[in-house]
């Protein structure tokens, strides 16, 4: 349904402005609209905004003084509609959602999207309030697992990939009937409260850290132990935008590299930036602990995105599979050692 809405919006825009369809896109824009979401996975975008790295990189590239507008958007439908309406240029999102959109829009002029950079990876933890649950094999039909969206969310796809490792490829969907859709804050409250059917929560920072410190909650598994470090969040853009704005696209990639370099060099400052801008009240010292986790990585080079594409193609959730990771991303990244 999400992609149908995406296409419907795209074709409506095209119908309303048929004359614009044949007109050349305005090259090298002077204003850029960027969306980011909540959570540590979006840290590079928080740093980029705070330090005005894109403005600095654009000016150095000869693009002058640009205006950067930042949006806080949550949910693929909202992001896709904003792009098709021409009100959004770059967006951060979960890697599986991007792969799905890339595959379905591939080859459709004016609708195609392309990855601009990798962004972040961390571990996802399956937390439980039921002592008997020590592995996926211990779950029964009544042991419900909360995650942001069943079958399609980042957490849901990662859980399917782990299930395929645990039960064999044919068993990738074995845990799906046990999953229920709940936003992370509500799932945390349900798990810690212990009064509902929710016996587990598959989650990301900062929620897993809060749960780990709560009485009666234990960790069942860590996604990195099964899948290694994968890029979980990426940035992407309409292909027509990056084709028309190669200098701005390169400036964005350079700004992402600058943000990641700051995170690597000064984790304390990065934590303070996030804590100051976050919509969730959190202490900078706690954020720094999450950034310093051995499984947390921030890089513009996509790592392991092909694992998502290969799994999703095998599972039938995408029909078009890239031959290599760089097929899904802008040419400016082709020289990097991604995967």
N, C-alpha and C positions, 0 to 999 in steps of 0.2 A: 504493500500500500504506500509506503514511504516513497519508493521510486516512481510509482505512478503519479503521485502528487508532484514530484520533482519534474517529471516529463510534462505533465499538464501545465505547470507553471511556465516551463520553458517555451512550450508551443504557444501559450497565451501571449507571452511577451513578444514572441516572434510575429504573431498575427496582428497584434496591436501596432507593431512598428515594422511592417514589411519593408518599408523603404530603407530602414536602418540596416536590414539584413545584408544589403549589398554595399553599404557604405563602409569604408575602411575604419577599423577601430582606432580610436584616438590613442596615438602612441605615447609612451613615456608619460604617464599621468603625473600630476602634481599633488594629488591627494590619494592616500591609500587607506582602505578600511580593513581592519583585521579583527577577527574574533578569537577569543580564548575561552576556556572553560574553567571549572573549579578543580582544585587539587594540585598536588605536587607534580603530577605529570605535565602540567602546563607551566612549570617554573621558568623555562627559557623565555617564554613570551612575557611573563611578569617582569623579568629582568630587562628584556629588550625595551619594553615600554618605559620602565623607570629610568633607565640610563639613556634613553633616546638614541639607541644604537642605529635604528633604521634611518632616522633623520641625518645622522652623521655620515653614514655610509652613502646615502643618496646624494648628499652634497659633495662628497669626495668623488662620486662618479659623474659629476657635472650636471646633476638633475636639479640643482638649486635648493631653495628652502621648501621642503614638502610639508604637507599637513598629514598627520597620521591620526586616524580616528579609531579608537579601540572599543570593541563591543564585547559584552559578556553574553554569549549564546550557548545554550545547552540543548542538545538534541539535533540529530541529523536532519530532520524535516525542516526545522527553523533555519539551519545553516544553508541547506540546499536552496530553499525558497529565496533567501536573502541574496544568494549568488545569482540566481536566475533573474531576480528583479533588478540586478545591477547595483545593489547596495553593499556588497561585500566582495573583497578581492582575495584575501588570504584567510585561511581558517585552520585552527588546530582541531584535531578529531582523533578518535580511536582508529588504529590501523585496520582492523577487520571491516569497520564501516566504510573507510576509504577504499579498501580493496573491492568491496561489493559495488560501490558507486562507480569506480573506475571500470570494472568489468561490464556493468550494465550500460554505461554511457559510451563505451568504446565504439568509435566509428560513427557517432551521431553528431554531425556538425552543429556547433553552437551549444552543445550540451556536454561535450567531453570535459573531463577533469583530469588533472595531472598532479602528482605529488611534487612538492617543492622542496621538502626536507624531511628527514627524520627529526625527532624531537626528544623523546625520553623513553626510558624503560625502568622498570622496578619489579619487585616481586609482588605477586598477588597471593594473599594468604587465605586459606579456607579455615575459618575459625568456628569453634563449636562450644556449646554449653552442655553437651551430653558426653560424659566421660567414656562411654562405650564406643564412641565414634573415633577410631584411630586411623582409619584409611577409608577410601571410597568404597571398598568392599564391605564395610560395616554398615553402610546406610541401608535403610529399609524405606518402603513407600511412604511411611508416616514421618520420616525425618526430612523436613522441608529445608531447602537451601535458598536463602535470599540473595538476590543479585539484581542489578539495575534493570535488566530487561531479559526475558527468557529467549533463548536461542540465538538472538542477534547481537546483543551487547558485547563489548570487549570481554567482560568477565565470563559471559555465557560461552563465547567461542573458545576462550582459553580453557574453560572447564571441559568442553568437548574434546579438545586436543589432549588434555590430561587423561580423560576417560579412554581415549583411543590407545594411549600408552598402557593404561592399567588393564583394559579388557580386550585389547585388540582393535584393529581398525573398524570392524563391524559393530563394535560396541561403543562408538563415539557418542551416541545419543542416549546411552544408558541412564545418565543422571538427569536428563531433561525433564522427565515427569516429576522429579522431586524439586525442581526449581520454581520459585515464585518471584514475581517482579516487585521489588521494593527499592525506593531510593536509599542510598547508603545511610543517611542519618536515621531513617526509620528502622532500617534493618539492624543497625547498631543498638537502638533502644529495645527492639524486640529480643535480640539475642541476650543482651545484658539483663533485661527484665525477667527472662525465662518463663513467661506466662503464656506464651503462644505456641503455635505449631512450628515456629522457626527454631530449628536445632543447629543451624549452621549459617554462616554468612561468608560469601566469597568476595573479598574486598581488597582495596588498595589504600595507600597512605592518604590521610592520617588515621582513617577509621580502624585499620588493623592494629595500629599501635595502641589506640585507646582501648580496644577490646583485649589486647594482650595483657594490659595492666589491670583488667577487671577481674574480680574474684570469680572462680568457677568457669573461666573461659580458657580454652587451650587451642593450640594450632594443630590442625589435622595435616595440612600439607602446605608447601611453598611451591609456587609455579615454576620457579627457576630450577628447582631440583629435577623437574620433569622435562622442561623445554629449553633450559638455558636462558640467557639474557636476550630477549626479543624487544625490538622497538615496538612499544605499545601505543604511542601517540605520534602522529605525523602532522605536517602542515600540507595543505593542498590548495589549488586554485583552479578557476576555469582555464582550460587550455587556450582559449582565445585571448585571455588576459595576458598570460605569460608570453605568448607568441608576439603580442603587440608591445610588450614592455620588458624586453630582455635585460636592460640595465637595471630596472627596478627589481626584477626578479633576482638578479645577481646581488643587488644591494641587500635584499631580504635574507638571502642565504648567508652573506657575509655578516649581517647583523645577528643572525642565529649563531654563527660561529663565535662572535664576540660575546654573546650572552653565555654560551656554554663555557667559554674560556674564563669568564668571571666566576661562574659557579665552581669551576675546578680550582681556581686560584684563591677565592675568598668565600668559602661556604657560609661564614658568619654573616657577611654582607648580603649574600643571596637569601639567606633565611630571614633576615630583617626585612628585605624587600617584599618577600612573600607574606610574612606576618602582617606587615603594614597594609598591604593591598587586599588581603584575603577577606572574603565575606564571612568566613567562619573565624570566630575568636580563637586564636591559637598563639602560644608563646613562641618567640623566635628560637629559643633554645630547643624546643621540641621539634621545630621545623629543621633545624640544623642536624638533629639526630637522624631524621629521615633522609636528608640529603647525603649524610655520611654513611648510610647503610651500604654494605658491600655490593648489594644488588641494584642500587640506584645508579643509573647512568644517563648522561645528557649529551647528545651528539646529533649533529645535523646529518650524519651519514646513516642511512637506514641499515639496521642490523636484523636479519632474520625475517624480514617482511615476506620473502618468498615462502617461508614456512606457513604463513597464514594463507597465502594464495594457493599453495599446493594442497593444503588440508581442505580448504573451502571448495576447491574444484572437485576433489575426491568425494567430498560430502554432498556435492550437488548444489551448493548454495550460490556458486557462480558458474557461468557457462563458458566464459572466456578466461583462459589461463595465460599469464605472461610467460614468455620463454626465459626471461631473466628479470631480476629485480628492477633494473634500470628502464625496462619497458614502461613502468608505471610512473617514472619520475622525470623531471626536466633534464635536458641534455647537460646542463651545468654540473650535474652530480655524477655523470657517467664515468669520470676518471677516478672516482673514489672507490675504496675497497668495501662496498656495501654487500648486502646479501639478502 
